[in-house]
Amino acid sequence: AACGFAAVLVALLASGEVRELLMGIITSALSQGA
């Protein structure tokens, strides 16, 4: 699941607009995971 999620992130990172949204999601996800 992590690999698939990472693959999706890489694809979305291509879009600058989506990147900001992802950064927020990733931050909150890492905060909960950590």
N, C-alpha and C positions, 0 to 999 in steps of 0.2 A: 504493500500500500504506500509506503514511504517513497519507494522508487517511482511509482506511478505518479504520486503527488508532485515529486520533484520534476518529473518530465513535463507535467502540465505547467508547473511554475516557469520552467525554462522557456516553454512556448509562449506563455503569457508575458514573460519579461520582455519579449520583442516589442510589446506595446508600452509606450511610456505611460499612458494614462492608466492602464491596468496595473503597471508596476507599482504605482503609489498605493493602489487599493490592496495589492498583494502584500506590500511591505507591512501594512497595518494588520492584515490577517496573519501573516507569518509571525510578526512580533507578538500578537496575542496568543498564537498557537504555541510559540516557544515559551512564553511566560507560563502557560498552563502546563506544558510538558516538563519544563524545568522546575 
